[in-house]
Amino acid sequence: MTRRPPLAALVMAALALALTAGCGDDDDTATDDTSTTAPDATGDDGDGGGGDDGDDADDNGGDDNDDGDDGDGGVPDACDLLDAAEVEPFVGVVEPESEAGTSIDLLAYSQCEWETDDALVVLAVVGGAERFETHRDNLPGEPVEGLGDEALTFPGVSSETRGGSGGRTISVRVGDRTLVVALRIEGETTVDLVRPLAEAALGRLG
């Protein structure tokens, strides 16, 4: 995939956009591509450093994923954590795009995107609670009860390689991992729309 700017740019851009938008629900403003990927110690680019190569993305379901681990940093394939039926109400029938790598702060991640011209669903699993802490410390988040060990929601899209205004994101700390689920649709994207996606992914993440 095309290389994008690093995590610091993502966090600052998302922070600036979120602060501009305020803490309310956002409209359907399109998201911008940004990046947290960086070469790993072996010299490979961000597309192969931290997880599966995305070949399983076409399965688009978590029922066949027994333990969720890909054996590299304990990060499962993010595309296995949501079924097609769970994302189709938002984006229709669309093939997911999977990527995995190592972020600029050396956290392994796997990310999956379902996107159309009018809607976007992004789900990422990051091998470190540090990603949740970054969101908590840098974005205008509000607590979400009953998800993982700790969860918050904030306006806009802020995931490993996607960031922008419009939509809403839920970030969840689950032990030593972070689950990030973002949704952008036409009109308001409320936390009540994003929450079922987060709950479904958490159920498969274990």
VEXDREN-2710 file (C-alpha; in Angstrom, 1 decimal):
% VEXDREN-2710
k/r/px/py/pz
1/MET/0.0/0.0/0.0
2/THR/1.0/3.6/-0.4
3/ARG/3.3/4.8/2.4
4/ARG/1.7/7.6/4.5
5/PRO/3.0/10.1/7.1
6/PRO/3.9/8.8/10.7
7/LEU/2.0/8.5/13.9
8/ALA/2.9/11.9/15.2
9/ALA/1.3/13.5/12.2
10/LEU/-1.8/11.3/12.7
11/VAL/-2.2/12.2/16.3
12/MET/-1.7/15.9/15.8
13/ALA/-4.0/16.0/12.7
14/ALA/-6.7/14.0/14.4
15/LEU/-6.4/16.2/17.6
16/ALA/-6.6/19.4/15.6
17/LEU/-9.6/18.2/13.6
18/ALA/-11.3/16.8/16.7
19/LEU/-10.8/20.0/18.6
20/THR/-12.2/22.0/15.7
21/ALA/-15.2/19.8/15.5
22/GLY/-15.9/19.7/19.2
23/CYS/-17.0/16.8/21.3
24/GLY/-20.4/16.3/19.6
25/ASP/-21.2/13.8/16.9
26/ASP/-19.9/14.6/13.4
27/ASP/-21.2/14.8/9.9
28/ASP/-20.1/12.9/6.8
29/THR/-17.0/14.9/6.1
30/ALA/-14.5/12.6/4.2
31/THR/-11.6/11.1/6.1
32/ASP/-8.0/11.7/5.0
33/ASP/-5.3/9.0/4.6
34/THR/-2.5/9.3/7.1
35/SER/0.0/6.8/8.4
36/THR/1.8/5.4/11.4
37/THR/3.7/2.7/9.6
38/ALA/7.5/2.6/9.5
39/PRO/10.2/0.2/8.4
40/ASP/10.9/-2.5/10.9
41/ALA/14.2/-3.7/12.1
42/THR/14.7/-6.1/9.2
43/GLY/14.2/-3.3/6.6
44/ASP/10.8/-4.5/5.5
45/ASP/8.2/-1.8/4.9
46/GLY/5.1/-1.3/7.1
47/ASP/3.0/-3.7/5.1
48/GLY/4.6/-6.8/6.5
49/GLY/6.1/-6.0/9.9
50/GLY/3.4/-6.9/12.4
51/GLY/0.8/-9.3/11.2
52/ASP/-0.8/-11.3/8.4
53/ASP/-0.3/-10.3/4.8
54/GLY/-4.1/-9.8/4.4
55/ASP/-4.7/-13.0/2.3
56/ASP/-7.4/-14.0/4.8
57/ALA/-9.3/-10.7/4.2
58/ASP/-11.6/-12.2/1.6
59/ASP/-13.0/-14.5/4.3
60/ASN/-14.4/-11.4/6.0
61/GLY/-15.5/-13.3/9.1
62/GLY/-14.4/-14.2/12.6
63/ASP/-16.1/-17.5/13.0
64/ASP/-13.1/-19.5/11.6
65/ASN/-10.6/-17.7/13.7
66/ASP/-10.0/-20.0/16.6
67/ASP/-7.7/-18.1/18.9
68/GLY/-7.2/-14.7/17.1
69/ASP/-3.4/-14.7/17.2
70/ASP/-1.2/-14.6/14.2
71/GLY/1.8/-15.6/16.1
72/ASP/3.6/-12.2/15.7
73/GLY/3.0/-10.0/18.7
74/GLY/-0.3/-11.6/19.4
75/VAL/-2.1/-9.3/16.9
76/PRO/-4.9/-11.1/15.0
77/ASP/-6.1/-10.3/11.5
78/ALA/-8.5/-7.4/12.0
79/CYS/-10.7/-8.5/9.1
80/ASP/-11.5/-11.7/11.1
81/LEU/-13.2/-9.7/13.8
82/LEU/-16.2/-8.4/11.9
83/ASP/-18.6/-10.4/9.7
84/ALA/-19.8/-9.0/6.4
85/ALA/-23.4/-8.9/7.8
86/GLU/-22.2/-6.6/10.5
87/VAL/-20.7/-4.0/8.2
88/GLU/-23.1/-4.3/5.3
89/PRO/-25.8/-2.0/6.9
90/PHE/-23.3/0.8/6.7
91/VAL/-21.3/0.2/3.5
92/GLY/-23.2/-2.4/1.6
93/VAL/-21.4/-5.4/0.0
94/VAL/-17.8/-4.4/-0.3
95/GLU/-14.5/-6.3/-0.1
96/PRO/-12.4/-5.4/3.0
97/GLU/-8.9/-4.1/2.6
98/SER/-6.4/-5.6/5.1
99/GLU/-3.0/-4.3/6.1
100/ALA/-0.6/-5.1/8.9
101/GLY/2.7/-3.7/10.0
102/THR/4.6/-2.0/12.8
103/SER/3.8/1.6/13.7
104/ILE/6.4/4.3/14.1
105/ASP/6.3/3.7/17.9
106/LEU/7.1/0.0/17.3
107/LEU/3.6/-1.4/18.0
108/ALA/2.5/-4.3/15.8
109/TYR/-1.0/-3.7/14.3
110/SER/-3.5/-5.2/12.0
111/GLN/-6.1/-3.0/10.3
112/CYS/-9.1/-3.7/8.1
113/GLU/-11.2/-1.2/6.1
114/TRP/-14.6/-1.3/4.4
115/GLU/-15.1/1.8/2.3
116/THR/-17.4/3.3/-0.3
117/ASP/-17.8/6.8/-1.5
118/ASP/-20.4/7.5/1.2
119/ALA/-19.2/5.4/4.2
120/LEU/-16.2/4.0/6.0
121/VAL/-15.7/1.3/8.6
122/VAL/-12.2/0.9/10.0
123/LEU/-11.1/-1.6/12.6
124/ALA/-7.6/-2.0/14.0
125/VAL/-6.0/-4.2/16.6
126/VAL/-2.8/-2.8/18.1
127/GLY/-0.3/-4.9/20.2
128/GLY/0.0/-2.4/23.0
129/ALA/-2.2/-0.5/25.5
130/GLU/-0.1/2.5/24.6
131/ARG/-2.3/3.3/21.6
132/PHE/-5.3/3.6/23.9
133/GLU/-3.2/5.9/26.2
134/THR/-2.3/8.0/23.2
135/HIS/-5.9/8.5/22.3
136/ARG/-6.8/9.2/26.0
137/ASP/-4.1/11.7/26.4
138/ASN/-4.3/13.6/23.1
139/LEU/-8.0/13.5/22.0
140/PRO/-11.1/15.0/23.5
141/GLY/-12.6/11.6/24.5
142/GLU/-15.6/10.7/26.6
143/PRO/-15.8/7.5/28.6
144/VAL/-17.8/4.5/27.2
145/GLU/-19.0/2.1/29.8
146/GLY/-19.0/-1.7/29.5
147/LEU/-16.4/-2.1/26.7
148/GLY/-13.1/-3.9/27.5
149/ASP/-11.0/-2.8/30.4
150/GLU/-11.5/0.9/29.5
151/ALA/-13.0/2.7/26.6
152/LEU/-13.5/6.1/25.2
153/THR/-15.1/7.7/22.2
154/PHE/-14.2/10.8/20.2
155/PRO/-15.3/12.6/17.1
156/GLY/-13.6/11.9/13.8
157/VAL/-11.7/8.9/12.5
158/SER/-8.4/8.0/14.2
159/SER/-6.9/4.6/13.4
160/GLU/-3.5/3.3/12.4
161/THR/-3.4/4.7/8.9
162/ARG/-6.6/6.6/8.7
163/GLY/-7.5/10.0/10.2
164/GLY/-9.8/12.8/9.6
165/SER/-12.9/14.7/10.6
166/GLY/-16.4/13.3/10.3
167/GLY/-17.6/10.1/11.9
168/ARG/-16.8/8.7/15.3
169/THR/-14.2/6.4/16.8
170/ILE/-14.3/4.1/19.8
171/SER/-10.9/3.1/21.4
172/VAL/-10.8/0.2/23.8
173/ARG/-8.1/-1.1/26.0
174/VAL/-8.2/-4.9/26.3
175/GLY/-5.4/-6.1/28.5
176/ASP/-2.2/-5.3/26.6
177/ARG/-4.0/-4.6/23.3
178/THR/-6.0/-1.7/21.9
179/LEU/-9.0/-2.2/19.7
180/VAL/-10.0/0.8/17.6
181/VAL/-13.3/0.9/15.7
182/ALA/-14.2/4.0/13.5
183/LEU/-17.3/4.6/11.5
184/ARG/-18.2/7.4/9.1
185/ILE/-21.6/7.6/7.3
186/GLU/-23.8/10.3/5.9
187/GLY/-25.4/12.3/8.6
188/GLU/-24.7/11.9/12.3
189/THR/-22.4/9.1/13.4
190/THR/-23.3/8.5/17.0
191/VAL/-21.6/6.3/19.5
192/ASP/-24.7/4.0/19.6
193/LEU/-24.0/3.2/15.9
194/VAL/-20.3/2.4/16.5
195/ARG/-20.8/0.5/19.8
196/PRO/-22.3/-2.7/18.3
197/LEU/-19.3/-3.0/15.9
198/ALA/-16.9/-2.7/18.9
199/GLU/-18.9/-5.3/20.9
200/ALA/-18.9/-7.8/18.0
201/ALA/-15.1/-7.4/17.5
202/LEU/-14.4/-7.7/21.2
203/GLY/-16.4/-10.9/21.3
204/ARG/-14.1/-12.4/18.8
205/LEU/-10.9/-10.9/20.1
206/GLY/-11.4/-12.6/23.4
END
